Structures are given as C-alpha cells and as structure tokens.
Amino acid sequence: MSGIKIKSNTRPTPFYVIEAAASGDVDAINKILSYYKGYIIALSTRRLYDENGNTHYFVDEEIRRTLETKLITKILQFDVSKAM
C-alpha cells in the first residue's frame, strides 16, 4: 500500500524508547504502538458495499490486533546491540 504515510510532522521515536521497549518496558512499547496507530488503522481499514452500492469503511479489529501483536513481537525480538 504505497499511498499510506505516517504524518510528516511526527518526530521519530527516540532510541532510548526503542531500547526500553526491546527490554520489555510496557510504557515504551505503548509509545511505539501509539506512534504507529494511524498506520495500523490505515492498513486494517476495509471497504464494504451495501445493497444499494454505497461504500462504507470500517476498521477490521481482528487485522488491527494481529498487526499490533506482530509489531510487539518484533519489538521484543529486536537486538539493540546490532542497531548501534
């Protein structure tokens, strides 16, 4: 999905937050999830058509939770020593 972008006015997550999240700090993990919230919602938004052909959009909660779970898993597997 090349049309999805993170807000350009959003600052990158500081390294110390990433480091804390990789160590299992729940608050740091939540900050990273918050940073990517809009992107995750955009990826999990689905389009439906009703019987009249009208388009409706909704966030597929199962996909959203799956993406958040995968992000958390990757955060916890992240090797900070290789990033330095």
C-alpha positions in Angstrom: 0.0 0.0 0.0 2.2 2.8 -1.2 -0.3 5.5 -0.5 -0.2 5.2 3.3 2.1 7.6 5.1 2.9 8.4 8.7 2.4 12.1 9.5 5.4 14.1 8.4 5.2 16.3 11.5 5.6 13.4 13.8 9.0 13.0 15.3 10.8 9.7 15.1 10.8 7.6 18.2 13.9 8.3 20.3 16.4 5.5 20.5 16.1 5.2 24.3 12.4 4.4 23.9 13.2 1.7 21.4 15.8 0.3 23.7 13.4 0.3 26.6 10.7 -1.3 24.5 13.1 -4.0 23.4 13.8 -4.7 27.0 10.1 -5.2 27.7 9.1 -1.9 29.2 5.4 -1.7 28.7 5.2 2.1 28.6 7.8 2.2 25.9 6.0 -0.5 23.9 2.8 1.5 24.2 4.6 4.7 22.9 5.7 2.8 19.8 2.2 1.4 19.3 0.9 4.9 19.6 3.3 6.2 17.1 2.2 3.6 14.5 -1.5 3.7 15.4 -2.6 5.6 12.4 -0.6 3.4 10.0 -2.0 0.3 11.6 -5.6 1.6 11.3 -5.0 2.6 7.7 -3.7 -1.0 7.0 -6.7 -2.6 8.7 -9.4 -0.4 7.1 -11.7 -2.4 4.9 -14.3 -1.3 2.3 -17.8 -2.7 2.2 -20.7 -2.1 -0.1 -24.3 -2.2 1.0 -27.2 -3.5 -1.1 -27.5 0.0 -2.7 -23.9 0.1 -3.8 -22.9 2.7 -1.2 -19.3 2.4 0.1 -18.7 2.0 3.8 -15.3 1.8 5.5 -14.6 0.1 8.8 -11.6 -0.9 10.8 -11.3 -4.7 10.9 -10.4 -5.2 14.6 -9.0 -8.7 14.0 -6.5 -7.4 11.5 -5.7 -4.4 13.7 -5.0 -6.6 16.7 -2.9 -9.0 14.5 -0.8 -6.1 13.3 -0.3 -4.8 16.8 0.7 -8.2 18.1 3.2 -8.7 15.2 4.7 -5.3 16.0 5.0 -6.1 19.7 6.6 -9.4 18.9 9.2 -7.7 16.6 9.9 -5.1 19.2 10.7 -7.7 21.8 12.9 -9.6 19.3 14.8 -6.5 18.3 18.5 -6.7 19.0 19.5 -3.3 20.1 23.3 -4.1 20.0 23.1 -4.5 16.2 21.5 -1.1 15.8 24.4 0.7 17.4 
